[in-house]
């Protein structure tokens, strides 16, 4: 009797694993020849010459010994904003936004390149551990604190970078931010802020996602390194440093956890969410519902701009400065006027 039960169970497991392997091996969808609206908007932004020249890269040593690049835009005071870039790119395109925020708020703005991205990706499109991005943020803050006279630490990001900021704030790494600036944040594919396939910007390999998830239920992570997501990077944004494919591990490392509602509820500091009324990647009105549980969150939707114009709009630094004055006491009263609070560890 027990032998039959065991045999049946083994057959069931073998069939389950076989199905998972078939799904993992399923061919990815073919790239479309017709660019979606988001791709055309990014192409226009990059080709239009409105992006500022980035600061020279600097480097810090992460806890695993990796040398990681970042760029620094000095403010007039001692508080610092770590600001994370969006999907497929690196921190260079944030140069104008970072400079304008530094000038209008007094914050020093630091833009690291996330693992798997940029000119020194490590392994492009992949990361060796899901918590590595969060660890890098903690290590960068520690380096800045040890080497400079910085005060409070704020955290933010654009698009998927804002998703990583949420993941960090809700995770175990220290220190926790004194405030957060989230610009068009990626939350979750099932959140009120989501559009199917991010409006055509991101193509998930759905069968492979499903197959990897099936094996993970048995503790099998052998295929977590495989690509599961492709971004429709336009020609103008292709210079050899773009990251058009994300592995399962990389995608998981830069986005809120599957229980994204709990990640949102876990944020203890004031939060500013800025969104674009014409965002073709995310549904901006959905952010009001996403962040409704946080009494200390403010959601503002800027009219007449799209997802990528959020990083060039002069309205964004102005709104950040106004929010800091009103909501984050003792951080920035005006450009050059900061509290003398030290960064908490």
C-alpha positions in Angstrom: 0.0 0.0 0.0 2.7 2.5 1.1 4.8 1.5 -1.9 2.0 2.4 -4.2 1.5 5.8 -2.5 5.2 6.6 -2.7 5.3 5.5 -6.4 2.3 7.7 -7.2 3.8 10.6 -5.4 7.1 10.2 -7.3 5.3 10.1 -10.6 3.3 13.2 -9.7 6.5 15.1 -8.8 8.2 13.9 -12.0 5.3 15.1 -14.1 5.2 18.4 -12.2 8.9 19.0 -12.8 8.7 18.0 -16.4 5.9 20.5 -17.0 8.0 23.2 -15.3 10.9 22.4 -17.5 8.8 22.6 -20.6 7.5 26.0 -19.5 11.0 27.2 -18.8 12.2 26.1 -22.3 9.2 27.7 -24.0 10.4 30.1 -26.7 10.2 33.8 -25.6 7.7 36.0 -27.6 9.3 37.5 -30.7 10.1 41.2 -30.5 7.6 43.4 -32.2 8.6 45.5 -35.3 6.1 48.2 -34.3 7.3 50.4 -31.4 4.8 51.1 -28.7 4.1 54.6 -27.4 6.5 54.3 -24.5 9.4 53.3 -26.7 8.7 56.2 -29.0 8.7 58.6 -26.1 12.0 57.4 -24.8 13.5 57.5 -28.3 12.3 61.1 -28.6 13.8 62.0 -25.2 17.2 60.5 -25.8 17.5 61.8 -29.4 16.1 65.2 -28.6 19.3 66.3 -26.8 17.5 67.4 -23.6 19.5 65.1 -21.3 22.3 66.8 -19.3 25.9 65.7 -19.2 26.4 63.3 -16.3 28.9 63.8 -13.6 32.1 61.7 -13.7 31.7 58.3 -12.2 33.0 57.6 -8.7 33.3 54.2 -7.1 32.6 52.4 -3.8 33.5 48.9 -2.6 30.5 46.7 -1.8 30.5 44.1 1.0 31.1 41.3 -1.6 34.2 43.1 -2.9 32.6 44.4 -6.1 33.6 47.9 -7.2 30.4 49.7 -7.9 30.0 53.1 -9.8 27.9 56.1 -8.7 27.7 59.8 -9.6 27.4 62.7 -7.2 25.7 66.1 -7.6 26.7 68.3 -4.7 24.1 70.3 -2.8 24.8 73.3 -0.5 24.0 71.3 2.7 24.8 68.0 4.4 21.8 65.8 3.7 21.9 63.3 0.9 19.4 61.8 -1.5 20.2 58.4 -3.1 18.3 58.3 -6.3 17.9 55.1 -8.4 17.5 54.8 -12.2 14.8 53.0 -14.1 14.8 49.8 -16.1 17.3 49.0 -18.9 19.4 52.1 -18.3 21.8 53.5 -15.7 22.2 56.7 -13.7 23.5 58.9 -16.5 20.1 60.0 -17.7 19.2 61.3 -14.3 22.0 64.0 -14.5 19.7 67.0 -15.2 17.1 66.0 -12.6 19.8 65.3 -10.0 21.5 68.7 -10.6 18.2 70.6 -10.5 17.1 68.8 -7.2 20.5 69.6 -5.7 20.2 73.3 -6.7 16.6 73.7 -5.5 16.8 71.8 -2.3 20.4 71.8 -1.1 20.4 68.0 -1.0 23.5 66.2 -2.4 22.1 63.8 -4.9 23.8 60.5 -5.5 22.9 58.2 -8.5 24.4 54.7 -8.4 24.2 52.2 -11.2 22.3 49.1 -10.1 23.9 45.7 -10.4 23.4 44.2 -13.9 23.2 47.6 -15.5 25.4 50.3 -17.1 29.0 50.2 -18.2 30.2 48.0 -15.3 27.2 45.7 -14.7 29.0 42.7 -13.2 26.8 40.3 -15.2 24.5 42.3 -17.5 20.9 41.5 -16.9 21.6 39.3 -13.8 22.6 39.6 -10.2 24.0 36.8 -7.9 21.6 37.3 -5.0 18.1 38.9 -4.7 19.2 41.1 -1.8 22.4 42.3 -3.4 20.9 45.6 -4.7 19.6 46.5 -1.1 23.0 45.6 0.3 24.7 47.9 -2.3 22.5 50.8 -1.1 23.4 50.2 2.5 27.1 50.0 1.6 27.0 53.2 -0.4 25.3 55.0 2.5 28.0 53.7 4.9 30.8 54.9 2.6 29.2 58.3 2.2 28.8 58.6 5.9 32.4 57.5 6.7 34.1 59.6 4.0 32.0 62.8 4.2 30.1 65.0 6.7 26.7 64.0 5.4 23.5 64.3 7.5 20.2 62.6 6.9 19.7 60.0 4.2 16.7 60.2 1.8 16.0 57.5 -0.8 14.2 57.7 -4.1 14.1 56.5 -7.7 12.4 56.7 -11.1 10.2 53.8 -12.4 11.8 50.5 -11.4 14.4 52.3 -9.4 11.6 53.6 -7.2 10.4 50.0 -6.8 13.9 49.1 -5.5 13.6 52.1 -3.1 10.4 50.7 -1.7 12.0 47.2 -1.4 14.9 48.7 0.5 12.8 50.8 2.9 10.6 47.7 3.7 13.6 45.3 4.1 16.2 44.6 6.7 19.0 46.8 5.5 20.0 49.9 7.5 19.9 52.8 7.8 16.3 53.6 7.0 15.6 56.7 5.0 14.3 59.9 6.6 12.1 60.5 3.5 11.4 59.0 0.1 10.9 60.6 -3.4 9.3 58.1 -5.7 8.8 59.1 -9.3 6.4 56.9 -11.3 7.3 53.9 -9.2 6.9 50.3 -10.4 4.8 48.5 -7.7 3.6 45.1 -9.0 1.9 43.7 -12.1 -1.3 43.3 -10.2 -1.3 46.7 -8.5 -3.8 49.5 -9.3 -0.9 51.4 -10.9 -0.1 48.7 -13.5 -0.8 48.5 -17.2 -0.6 45.2 -19.1 3.0 44.6 -20.1 3.8 48.1 -18.9 2.1 49.6 -21.9 4.3 47.6 -24.3 7.5 48.7 -22.7 8.2 45.3 -21.0 7.4 41.9 -22.4 7.4 39.1 -19.8 8.2 35.6 -20.8 5.1 34.3 -19.0 5.6 30.5 -19.4 9.2 30.8 -18.1 8.0 32.9 -15.2 5.5 30.2 -14.3 8.0 27.3 -14.7 10.6 29.0 -12.5 7.9 29.7 -9.9 6.9 26.0 -10.0 10.4 24.8 -9.3 10.9 27.3 -6.5 8.2 25.7 -4.6 10.6 22.7 -4.3 13.5 24.9 -3.4 15.0 24.6 -6.9 16.6 27.9 -8.0 18.8 26.5 -10.8 17.0 28.6 -13.5 16.6 31.9 -11.6 19.5 33.3 -13.8 17.5 32.9 -17.0 16.0 36.0 -18.7 12.3 36.5 -18.1 11.7 40.0 -19.2 12.6 42.1 -22.3 12.4 45.9 -22.6 11.6 47.6 -25.9 14.8 49.8 -25.8 14.7 52.2 -28.8 17.7 52.7 -31.1 18.6 56.1 -29.6 19.1 54.5 -26.2 21.3 51.7 -27.5 25.0 52.3 -26.9 26.1 49.0 -25.6 25.4 49.7 -22.0 21.7 49.2 -22.1 20.2 46.1 -20.3 17.3 44.9 -22.5 16.9 41.6 -20.7 16.3 40.9 -17.0 16.8 37.5 -15.3 14.3 36.4 -12.8 16.8 37.2 -10.0 17.5 40.7 -11.3 13.8 41.5 -11.7 13.1 40.3 -8.2 16.0 42.3 -6.7 14.7 45.7 -8.0 11.0 45.4 -7.3 8.8 45.3 -4.2 8.1 41.8 -2.8 5.1 39.7 -3.9 3.3 41.0 -0.9 3.8 44.6 -2.1 1.0 45.9 0.1 2.9 44.9 3.2 6.1 46.5 1.7 4.1 49.8 1.3 2.7 49.6 4.8 6.2 49.0 6.2 7.5 52.4 5.1 8.0 54.5 8.2 9.1 57.8 6.7 7.3 60.5 4.8 6.8 59.7 1.1 6.3 61.9 -2.0 5.0 60.1 -5.1 5.2 62.1 -8.4 3.5 60.7 -11.4 2.8 61.8 -15.0 -0.8 62.4 -16.3 0.2 61.0 -19.7 2.2 58.0 -18.4 1.9 55.2 -21.0 3.8 52.6 -18.8 1.9 53.0 -15.5 -1.6 54.0 -14.5 -0.9 57.1 -12.5 -4.3 57.4 -10.9 -3.7 54.0 -9.3 -1.0 55.4 -7.1 -3.6 57.1 -4.9 -5.1 53.7 -4.0 -1.6 52.1 -3.7 -0.4 54.6 -1.1 -3.7 55.3 0.6 -2.7 53.2 3.7 0.2 55.6 4.3 -1.0 58.7 6.1 2.5 60.2 5.6 2.4 59.7 1.8 1.5 62.4 -0.7 0.6 61.6 -4.4 0.9 64.3 -7.0 0.1 63.9 -10.7 1.8 66.3 -13.0 -0.3 67.3 -16.0 0.7 67.2 -19.7 3.9 65.1 -19.4 4.8 61.5 -20.0 6.7 58.8 -18.0 10.2 59.9 -19.3 9.5 63.6 -19.2 9.3 63.3 -15.5 13.2 63.4 -15.4 13.4 66.6 -17.5 10.3 68.6 -16.2 11.2 71.7 -14.2 8.0 71.0 -12.2 9.6 68.0 -10.5 12.4 69.7 -8.5 10.0 72.5 -7.5 7.5 70.0 -6.1 10.3 68.0 -4.3 11.5 71.2 -2.7 8.0 72.3 -1.6 7.3 68.8 -0.1 10.6 68.8 1.8 9.8 72.2 3.3 6.4 71.1 4.4 6.7 67.4 5.3 10.3 66.4 6.2 11.1 68.6 9.2 14.7 69.5 9.7 15.9 68.1 6.4 15.8 71.1 4.0 14.2 74.4 4.8 15.6 76.0 1.6 18.6 75.5 -0.5 21.6 75.9 1.8 19.5 75.6 5.0 19.8 72.1 6.6 19.5 70.5 10.0 22.7 69.3 11.6 21.2 65.9 12.2 23.7 63.0 11.7 22.8 60.0 9.6 21.3 57.3 11.8 22.8 53.8 11.5 
